[in-house]
């Protein structure tokens, strides 16, 4: 879960970092507030949200379980052993 969180955080920060690097490369003052107008920050925020949503969709598509399964949560069996959570096919 932590890796997923950091991946999505990286995808969110990527447009802002790219714009900051662009400002550094063109020597326009990356820390100057005039280089970060509200319209530019808003467009970077929208791009960041699009990247995050795309990341979530890719994660679900790649690692998600098929829709015809049932999740059985982790539990303790009759012998006192921990049985990890898993998915099983739906009975027909």
C-alpha positions in Angstrom: 0.0 0.0 0.0 2.9 2.4 0.8 4.4 1.8 -2.7 1.0 2.6 -4.3 0.7 5.8 -2.2 4.2 7.0 -3.1 3.6 6.2 -6.8 0.5 8.3 -6.9 2.2 11.1 -5.0 5.0 11.0 -7.5 2.5 11.2 -10.4 0.9 14.2 -8.7 4.1 16.1 -8.2 5.6 15.3 -11.6 4.0 18.2 -13.5 5.1 20.7 -10.8 8.7 19.3 -10.8 8.8 19.4 -14.6 7.7 23.0 -14.7 10.2 23.9 -11.9 13.0 22.3 -13.9 11.8 24.2 -17.0 12.1 27.4 -15.1 15.6 26.5 -13.8 16.7 25.6 -17.3 15.4 28.9 -18.8 16.8 30.8 -15.8 13.5 32.5 -15.1 13.6 32.1 -11.3 11.9 29.0 -10.1 11.3 30.5 -6.7 10.0 33.8 -8.0 6.2 34.0 -7.3 5.7 35.8 -10.6 6.8 32.6 -12.4 3.9 30.7 -10.8 0.7 32.5 -11.8 -2.6 31.0 -10.6 -3.6 30.0 -14.1 -0.3 28.0 -14.5 -0.6 26.3 -11.1 -4.3 25.4 -11.9 -3.3 23.9 -15.2 -0.5 22.0 -13.5 -2.9 20.8 -10.9 -5.3 19.5 -13.5 -2.5 17.7 -15.3 -1.5 16.2 -12.0 -5.0 15.0 -11.3 -5.2 13.4 -14.8 -1.9 11.6 -14.2 -3.1 10.4 -10.8 -6.4 9.1 -12.2 -4.6 7.4 -15.0 -2.3 5.8 -12.5 -5.2 4.5 -10.4 -6.9 3.1 -13.6 -3.6 1.4 -14.6 -3.2 0.0 -11.2 -6.7 -1.5 -11.1 -6.3 -2.9 -14.6 -2.9 -4.5 -14.0 -3.3 -5.7 -10.4 -7.1 -6.0 -9.9 -8.9 -9.3 -9.4 -11.3 -10.5 -12.0 -15.0 -9.5 -11.5 -16.2 -13.0 -11.1 -14.3 -13.7 -7.8 -15.2 -13.5 -4.1 -12.8 -12.1 -1.5 -12.4 -14.2 1.6 -10.7 -12.1 4.3 -7.9 -13.4 6.5 -9.1 -15.5 9.4 -8.0 -18.0 12.0 -8.9 -21.6 11.2 -10.1 -24.3 13.6 -6.4 -25.3 14.4 -5.5 -21.7 15.3 -3.5 -21.0 12.1 -3.8 -17.7 10.3 -5.2 -18.2 6.8 -4.3 -15.2 4.6 -7.0 -13.4 2.6 -7.6 -14.6 -0.9 -10.0 -14.5 -3.8 -11.8 -17.6 -5.1 -14.1 -18.0 -8.1 -17.8 -17.4 -7.6 -19.8 -20.6 -7.3 -22.1 -21.1 -10.2 
